[in-house]
Amino acid sequence: MEPRTNKTLHAIAGSIAPGKAHELLKEIAFQKFGVKSLSDVTEAQARVMSEELRATKERMRQGIHKALTNGEGQLITEAQIGYVRKLQGLLGWSDHSLWTMINNRYQETSLEAMPKFKALRLIAIMQQRWRSKQKKQQTANEKV
């Protein structure tokens, strides 16, 4: 598969499963085509995967919209706010950094005003960044 196609697939999969794009693609490739490695996927197979991922992403987007318009757009809970603040401290982020992420990524004015579904996404991304930071620290410690 061409590098450009590979990047496109990873970008689409990353929007569906942040931090798990590669694993998602490997799983789809194995289930759909029986290949064990992404390097074994042909261009035609990659196009099929791309179409399916785009359809999945669109279904997710429509599901979120439906949930919001049917009165399921609940606000973030106090427990979620506390957990976000805890992750913020673990990551070493300032209040400004967190606010910038919330504003730019989710178009919200504050953490306390976020809908619950956006808060869940925020928490998932922050957890992934925390795991990534821990892995980097572990590899740095192993080198010393």
C-alpha positions, 0 to 999 in steps of 0.5 A: 500500500502506498504511504499516502493511502496508509496515512489516510487510513490511519487518519480516518481510524484515528478519528474513530478510535483515538490512539488505537488507529493502528490496532483498529486497522490491523483488526479490520484487515485481518477480519476482512481480508485475512492478512496479518500485517498492514503491509500485506494490504493491497491498494484495492483492499485499502480503498475498501477499508477506507470506504468502510471507515468513512461510513463508520465515522459518518454513522458515529457522527449521525448517532451523536447528532441524534443523541443531542437532538433527542434530549440526551445531551447531558452536561458533564458530571462532577466526577468527570470534571474531577477526573479531567482535573486529575489527568490535567495535573498528571500531564502537567498542563496549565489551565490555559492549555486545557482551555485551549484544547477544549476551545479548539477541539470541542468548540466549548467555552469551559470544561463545566459547560461541556456536554457529556459526550464531548467530556467522554472524548476529552477523557479518552484523549487525555488518558491516551496522552497520559499512557503515552507520557508514561511509556516515554518516561519508562523508556527514558528510565530504561536507557539510563 
